[in-house]
Amino acid sequence: MTTVFAALAGALFATGTYLVLQRELTRILIGLALLSHGANVVLLVAAGEPGRPAFLDGRDDPSAFLDPLPQAFALTAIVITFGVTCFLLALAYRSWVLTQDDTVQDDPEDVRVRQEPDADIERSGADQPTIEAQDR
């Protein structure tokens, strides 16, 4: 069963990473949700075998107890994910209201630097090229 959950976590991480690298805000949002679900699955797998009690009346062997810390981490991760998802939904909605488009646009300065590799040296006004320019 642990192997199935490990494969599930890997699939969630892979799909989430693929979606986060897309240009549309809705895909980025879904990708982040899948990444957080994958992290929650990993935390629950780390908790151990399900069905064991977290603690009893103190007469049993402590090695038979379930560690409650991964469950607490998973609950905390769920709450944080909910907050981040709400924030990203608000940003995506605001972007949609302003641009009527779901695609993330390139920054014009990034496009210019990509097209002209030495543009940052020219704009700095320095006579000597920077260390980064010498490495190229």
VEXNU-65881 format. One record per residue: residue number from 1; residue in three letters; x, z, y of N, C-alpha, C, CB in turn. Coordinates in steps of 0.1 Angstrom, whole numbers. Each point is the difference from the previous one (the first is absolute). Glycine has a CB too. Layout:
// VEXNU-65881
<atom NUM; 'ALA'; <X; Z; Y>; <X; Z; Y>; <X; Z; Y>; <X; Z; Y>>;
...
// end
This chain:
// VEXNU-65881
<atom 1; 'MET'; <8; 0; -12>; <-8; 0; 12>; <9; 0; 13>; <-18; 12; -13>>;
<atom 2; 'THR'; <29; -5; 12>; <9; 0; 12>; <5; -14; 3>; <7; 24; -6>>;
<atom 3; 'THR'; <-4; -32; -5>; <5; -13; 2>; <-11; -9; 7>; <14; 2; -20>>;
<atom 4; 'VAL'; <-26; 0; 17>; <-11; -8; 7>; <-1; 4; 15>; <-13; -1; -22>>;
<atom 5; 'PHE'; <14; 14; 25>; <0; 4; 14>; <13; -4; 7>; <-14; 20; -7>>;
<atom 6; 'ALA'; <25; -21; 0>; <12; -5; 7>; <-1; -15; 3>; <13; 18; -12>>;
<atom 7; 'ALA'; <-19; -25; 3>; <-2; -15; 2>; <-11; -1; 11>; <6; -5; -24>>;
<atom 8; 'LEU'; <-16; 13; 25>; <-10; -1; 10>; <7; 3; 14>; <-18; 7; -16>>;
<atom 9; 'ALA'; <26; 3; 16>; <7; 4; 13>; <9; -12; 4>; <-1; 25; -5>>;
<atom 10; 'GLY'; <8; -31; -4>; <8; -11; 3>; <-8; -12; 5>; <16; 8; -17>>;
<atom 11; 'ALA'; <-27; -11; 11>; <-8; -11; 4>; <-6; 3; 14>; <-6; -5; -23>>;
<atom 12; 'LEU'; <2; 17; 26>; <-5; 4; 13>; <11; -2; 11>; <-17; 16; -11>>;
<atom 13; 'PHE'; <29; -11; 8>; <11; -1; 9>; <3; -15; 3>; <9; 22; -8>>;
<atom 14; 'ALA'; <-8; -30; -3>; <3; -14; 2>; <-10; -8; 8>; <12; 1; -22>>;
<atom 15; 'THR'; <-25; 2; 19>; <-11; -7; 7>; <0; 5; 15>; <-13; -3; -22>>;
<atom 16; 'GLY'; <15; 16; 23>; <0; 5; 14>; <11; -5; 8>; <-11; 20; -8>>;
<atom 17; 'THR'; <23; -21; 2>; <11; -6; 8>; <-2; -15; 3>; <15; 16; -12>>;
<atom 18; 'TYR'; <-21; -23; 3>; <-3; -14; 3>; <-10; -1; 11>; <4; -6; -24>>;
<atom 19; 'LEU'; <-14; 14; 25>; <-10; -1; 10>; <5; 5; 14>; <-17; 3; -18>>;
<atom 20; 'VAL'; <26; 7; 18>; <6; 5; 12>; <8; -11; 7>; <0; 24; -9>>;
<atom 21; 'LEU'; <6; -33; 1>; <9; -10; 6>; <-8; -12; 5>; <18; 8; -16>>;
<atom 22; 'GLN'; <-31; -8; 15>; <-8; -11; 5>; <-2; 1; 15>; <-12; -1; -22>>;
<atom 23; 'ARG'; <6; -9; 28>; <-2; -1; 15>; <-13; 5; 5>; <15; -19; -1>>;
<atom 24; 'GLU'; <-25; 21; -8>; <-13; 4; 4>; <-1; 15; 0>; <-10; -21; -9>>;
<atom 25; 'LEU'; <3; 27; 19>; <-1; 14; 1>; <-8; 6; -11>; <2; -2; 24>>;
<atom 26; 'THR'; <-12; -5; -29>; <-8; 6; -11>; <8; 1; -13>; <-21; -9; 11>>;
<atom 27; 'ARG'; <29; -1; -13>; <9; 1; -12>; <10; 11; 1>; <-3; -25; -3>>;
<atom 28; 'ILE'; <8; 26; 15>; <10; 11; 2>; <-7; 14; -2>; <13; -14; 16>>;
<atom 29; 'LEU'; <-25; 15; -12>; <-7; 13; -1>; <-3; 2; -15>; <-10; -3; 22>>;
<atom 30; 'ILE'; <5; -7; -29>; <-2; 2; -15>; <13; 3; -7>; <-20; -16; 2>>;
<atom 31; 'GLY'; <31; 9; 2>; <13; 2; -7>; <4; 15; 2>; <6; -24; 4>>;
<atom 32; 'LEU'; <-7; 29; 8>; <3; 14; 2>; <-8; 10; -8>; <7; -6; 23>>;
<atom 33; 'ALA'; <-20; 2; -25>; <-9; 9; -8>; <5; -1; -15>; <-19; -4; 16>>;
<atom 34; 'LEU'; <22; -8; -20>; <5; -1; -14>; <13; 7; -2>; <-11; -22; -2>>;
<atom 35; 'LEU'; <20; 22; 11>; <13; 7; -1>; <-3; 15; -1>; <12; -18; 13>>;
<atom 36; 'SER'; <-21; 23; -5>; <-3; 15; 0>; <-7; 3; -14>; <-2; 1; 26>>;
<atom 37; 'HIS'; <-7; -10; -31>; <-6; 3; -13>; <11; 1; -11>; <-21; -11; 8>>;
<atom 38; 'GLY'; <31; 2; -7>; <11; 0; -10>; <8; 13; 1>; <1; -25; 2>>;
<atom 39; 'ALA'; <1; 30; 10>; <7; 12; 2>; <-8; 12; -6>; <11; -9; 21>>;
<atom 40; 'ASN'; <-24; 9; -19>; <-9; 10; -6>; <1; 0; -15>; <-15; -2; 20>>;
<atom 41; 'VAL'; <15; -10; -26>; <1; -1; -15>; <13; 5; -5>; <-15; -20; 1>>;
<atom 42; 'VAL'; <26; 17; 6>; <13; 6; -3>; <0; 15; 0>; <11; -21; 9>>;
<atom 43; 'LEU'; <-17; 26; 2>; <-1; 15; 1>; <-8; 6; -11>; <2; -2; 25>>;
<atom 44; 'LEU'; <-13; -4; -29>; <-8; 6; -11>; <6; -2; -13>; <-20; -5; 13>>;
<atom 45; 'VAL'; <28; -5; -15>; <8; -2; -13>; <10; 11; 0>; <-4; -25; -1>>;
<atom 46; 'ALA'; <10; 28; 12>; <11; 10; 1>; <-6; 14; -3>; <13; -14; 16>>;
<atom 47; 'ALA'; <-26; 16; -15>; <-6; 13; -2>; <1; 5; -14>; <-15; -5; 19>>;
<atom 48; 'GLY'; <15; -5; -28>; <0; 4; -14>; <-12; -4; -7>; <15; 18; 5>>;
<atom 49; 'GLU'; <-17; -13; -18>; <-11; -3; -8>; <-13; 5; 6>; <15; 0; -20>>;
<atom 50; 'PRO'; <-25; -8; 21>; <-13; 6; 6>; <-7; 9; -10>; <-2; -21; 14>>;
<atom 51; 'GLY'; <-6; 30; -9>; <-7; 9; -8>; <5; 14; -2>; <-7; -20; -11>>;
<atom 52; 'ARG'; <20; 22; 14>; <6; 13; -1>; <-4; 8; 13>; <19; -9; -14>>;
<atom 53; 'PRO'; <-21; 22; 12>; <-3; 8; 12>; <12; 2; 9>; <-18; 11; -13>>;
<atom 54; 'ALA'; <15; -10; 26>; <10; 3; 10>; <6; 14; -2>; <-11; -16; 16>>;
<atom 55; 'PHE'; <2; 25; -19>; <4; 14; -2>; <-11; 7; -8>; <15; 1; 21>>;
<atom 56; 'LEU'; <-12; 10; -28>; <-10; 8; -7>; <2; 14; 4>; <0; -16; -20>>;
<atom 57; 'ASP'; <-4; 25; 11>; <0; 15; 3>; <14; 6; -1>; <-24; 1; -7>>;
<atom 58; 'GLY'; <34; -9; 4>; <14; 6; 0>; <5; 4; -14>; <-5; 8; 22>>;
<atom 59; 'ARG'; <-4; -10; -33>; <5; 4; -13>; <5; -12; -8>; <-17; 17; 0>>;
<atom 60; 'ASP'; <16; -29; 6>; <5; -12; -7>; <14; -4; 4>; <-23; -8; -2>>;
<atom 61; 'ASP'; <29; -1; -6>; <14; -4; 3>; <0; -9; 13>; <6; 1; -25>>;
<atom 62; 'PRO'; <2; 1; 35>; <0; -8; 12>; <3; -14; -2>; <6; 21; 12>>;
<atom 63; 'SER'; <1; -24; -23>; <4; -15; -2>; <-13; -8; -4>; <23; 7; -7>>;
<atom 64; 'ALA'; <-34; 0; 4>; <-12; -7; -3>; <-8; -3; 12>; <0; 10; -22>>;
<atom 65; 'PHE'; <4; -5; 33>; <-8; -2; 12>; <2; -14; 6>; <1; 25; 5>>;
<atom 66; 'LEU'; <-10; -30; 3>; <1; -12; 7>; <6; 3; 14>; <-19; -11; -13>>;
<atom 67; 'ASP'; <28; 3; 18>; <6; 2; 13>; <-11; -5; 11>; <24; -2; -9>>;
<atom 68; 'PRO'; <-29; 11; 17>; <-10; -4; 10>; <6; -7; 12>; <-14; 19; -7>>;
<atom 69; 'LEU'; <27; -19; 9>; <6; -6; 12>; <-2; -15; 1>; <17; 18; -1>>;
<atom 70; 'PRO'; <-15; -26; -9>; <-3; -14; 1>; <-15; -3; 4>; <18; -5; -17>>;
<atom 71; 'GLN'; <-27; 13; 12>; <-14; -2; 4>; <-2; 3; 15>; <-7; 6; -24>>;
<atom 72; 'ALA'; <14; 4; 29>; <-1; 3; 14>; <6; -11; 8>; <1; 25; -5>>;
<atom 73; 'PHE'; <11; -30; 0>; <6; -12; 7>; <-10; -12; 1>; <23; 8; -7>>;
<atom 74; 'ALA'; <-30; -10; -5>; <-9; -12; 0>; <-12; 2; 9>; <7; -3; -24>>;
<atom 75; 'LEU'; <-12; 15; 25>; <-11; 3; 10>; <5; -2; 14>; <-11; 16; -17>>;
<atom 76; 'THR'; <23; -11; 20>; <5; -2; 13>; <2; -15; 3>; <12; 23; -1>>;
<atom 77; 'ALA'; <-7; -30; -8>; <2; -14; 2>; <-13; -8; 2>; <21; 2; -14>>;
<atom 78; 'ILE'; <-31; 3; 7>; <-13; -7; 2>; <-5; 3; 15>; <-6; 3; -25>>;
<atom 79; 'VAL'; <7; 9; 30>; <-4; 3; 13>; <8; -8; 10>; <-7; 23; -7>>;
<atom 80; 'ILE'; <20; -24; 5>; <9; -7; 10>; <-4; -15; -1>; <19; 17; -3>>;
<atom 81; 'THR'; <-21; -22; -9>; <-4; -14; -1>; <-13; -3; 7>; <13; -1; -22>>;
<atom 82; 'PHE'; <-22; 10; 21>; <-13; -2; 7>; <2; -1; 15>; <-12; 12; -19>>;
<atom 83; 'GLY'; <20; -3; 24>; <3; 0; 15>; <7; -13; 4>; <1; 25; 0>>;
<atom 84; 'VAL'; <9; -29; -7>; <8; -12; 3>; <-10; -13; -1>; <22; 11; -8>>;
<atom 85; 'THR'; <-30; -11; -2>; <-9; -11; -2>; <-10; -1; 12>; <2; 2; -25>>;
<atom 86; 'CYS'; <-7; 9; 29>; <-9; 0; 11>; <7; -5; 13>; <-13; 20; -10>>;
<atom 87; 'PHE'; <25; -15; 12>; <8; -5; 12>; <2; -15; -1>; <11; 23; 2>>;
<atom 88; 'LEU'; <-7; -28; -14>; <3; -14; -1>; <-13; -8; 1>; <19; 5; -14>>;
<atom 89; 'LEU'; <-30; 0; 9>; <-13; -7; 2>; <-4; -1; 15>; <-7; 8; -22>>;
<atom 90; 'ALA'; <10; 3; 30>; <-3; -1; 14>; <10; -10; 7>; <-7; 24; -1>>;
<atom 91; 'LEU'; <19; -25; -3>; <9; -9; 6>; <-4; -15; -4>; <19; 17; -1>>;
<atom 92; 'ALA'; <-23; -19; -11>; <-4; -13; -4>; <-13; -4; 7>; <11; 3; -23>>;
<atom 93; 'TYR'; <-20; 6; 25>; <-12; -3; 7>; <3; -4; 15>; <-13; 16; -15>>;
<atom 94; 'ARG'; <22; -8; 21>; <3; -3; 14>; <7; -13; 1>; <3; 25; 4>>;
<atom 95; 'SER'; <6; -28; -14>; <6; -13; 1>; <-10; -12; -2>; <21; 11; -9>>;
<atom 96; 'TRP'; <-31; -8; 0>; <-10; -11; -2>; <-8; -1; 13>; <-1; 5; -24>>;
<atom 97; 'VAL'; <-3; 6; 31>; <-8; -1; 12>; <8; -8; 11>; <-11; 22; -6>>;
<atom 98; 'LEU'; <24; -20; 7>; <8; -6; 11>; <3; -14; -3>; <10; 22; 5>>;
<atom 99; 'THR'; <-6; -26; -18>; <5; -13; -3>; <-10; -9; -9>; <23; 10; 2>>;
<atom 100; 'GLN'; <-33; -4; -8>; <-9; -7; -9>; <8; -6; -11>; <-16; -4; 18>>;
<atom 101; 'ASP'; <27; 11; -22>; <9; -6; -11>; <5; 12; -8>; <6; -20; 14>>;
<atom 102; 'ASP'; <-4; 18; -26>; <5; 11; -9>; <15; -1; -3>; <-23; 0; -10>>;
<atom 103; 'THR'; <29; -11; 15>; <14; -3; -3>; <9; 7; 10>; <-6; -22; -10>>;
<atom 104; 'VAL'; <17; 28; 5>; <10; 7; 8>; <9; -11; 6>; <-1; 21; -14>>;
<atom 105; 'GLN'; <2; -22; 27>; <8; -10; 7>; <15; 4; 1>; <-21; -7; 13>>;
<atom 106; 'ASP'; <29; -3; -12>; <15; 3; 2>; <1; 4; 15>; <7; -16; -19>>;
<atom 107; 'ASP'; <3; 25; 21>; <3; 3; 14>; <8; -12; 6>; <1; 25; -6>>;
<atom 108; 'PRO'; <-4; -29; 18>; <7; -12; 6>; <15; 2; 1>; <-20; -5; 12>>;
<atom 109; 'GLU'; <25; 17; -9>; <14; 3; 1>; <7; -1; -14>; <-5; 15; 19>>;
<atom 110; 'ASP'; <-2; -11; -30>; <5; -1; -13>; <2; -15; -4>; <-10; 22; -6>>;
<atom 111; 'VAL'; <0; -30; 10>; <0; -14; -3>; <12; -7; 7>; <-25; 0; -3>>;
<atom 112; 'ARG'; <27; 4; 16>; <11; -6; 8>; <13; 4; -6>; <-14; 1; 20>>;
<atom 113; 'VAL'; <16; 11; -24>; <13; 5; -6>; <2; -7; -13>; <-2; 22; 11>>;
<atom 114; 'ARG'; <-9; -24; -19>; <2; -7; -13>; <4; -15; 2>; <-17; 15; -10>>;
<atom 115; 'GLN'; <12; -21; 20>; <3; -14; 3>; <14; -2; 6>; <-25; -5; 3>>;
<atom 116; 'GLU'; <29; 14; 6>; <13; 0; 7>; <8; 12; -4>; <-10; -13; 19>>;
<atom 117; 'PRO'; <18; 12; -29>; <7; 12; -5>; <9; 7; 10>; <0; -10; -22>>;
<atom 118; 'ASP'; <5; 2; 32>; <9; 6; 10>; <-7; 3; 13>; <19; -12; -10>>;
<atom 119; 'ALA'; <-32; 12; 10>; <-8; 3; 12>; <2; 14; 5>; <-17; -17; -7>>;
<atom 120; 'ASP'; <19; 27; -2>; <1; 14; 4>; <14; 2; 7>; <-15; 7; -18>>;
<atom 121; 'ILE'; <25; -15; 15>; <13; 0; 6>; <-1; -5; 14>; <12; -2; -22>>;
<atom 122; 'GLU'; <-19; -10; 24>; <-1; -6; 13>; <-8; 9; 10>; <1; -22; -11>>;
<atom 123; 'ARG'; <-11; 29; 6>; <-8; 8; 9>; <7; 13; 4>; <-20; -10; -11>>;
<atom 124; 'SER'; <29; 15; 3>; <7; 12; 3>; <9; -1; 12>; <-2; 6; -24>>;
<atom 125; 'GLY'; <7; -18; 26>; <9; -2; 12>; <14; 5; -2>; <-20; 1; 14>>;
<atom 126; 'ALA'; <23; 3; -26>; <14; 5; -3>; <9; -11; -3>; <-10; 21; -9>>;
<atom 127; 'ASP'; <22; -20; 14>; <10; -10; -3>; <5; 0; -15>; <8; 1; 24>>;
<atom 128; 'GLN'; <-7; 11; -29>; <4; 1; -14>; <-12; 0; -9>; <20; 13; 7>>;
<atom 129; 'PRO'; <-20; -20; -18>; <-11; 1; -10>; <-1; 14; -6>; <2; -25; -5>>;
<atom 130; 'THR'; <-13; 29; 1>; <-2; 13; -6>; <5; 0; -14>; <-20; 4; 14>>;
<atom 131; 'ILE'; <21; 8; -20>; <5; 1; -14>; <-9; -7; -9>; <10; 22; 5>>;
<atom 132; 'GLU'; <-23; -22; -3>; <-10; -6; -9>; <2; -15; 1>; <-16; 18; 3>>;
<atom 133; 'ALA'; <19; -24; 9>; <2; -14; 1>; <13; -5; -7>; <-13; 1; 22>>;
<atom 134; 'GLN'; <23; 8; -22>; <13; -4; -6>; <-2; 0; -15>; <13; 10; 19>>;
<atom 135; 'ASP'; <-22; -2; -25>; <-2; 0; -14>; <-7; -12; -5>; <-1; 24; 1>>;
<atom 136; 'ARG'; <-5; -32; 7>; <-8; -12; -4>; <9; -11; -4>; <-18; 7; 14>>;
// end
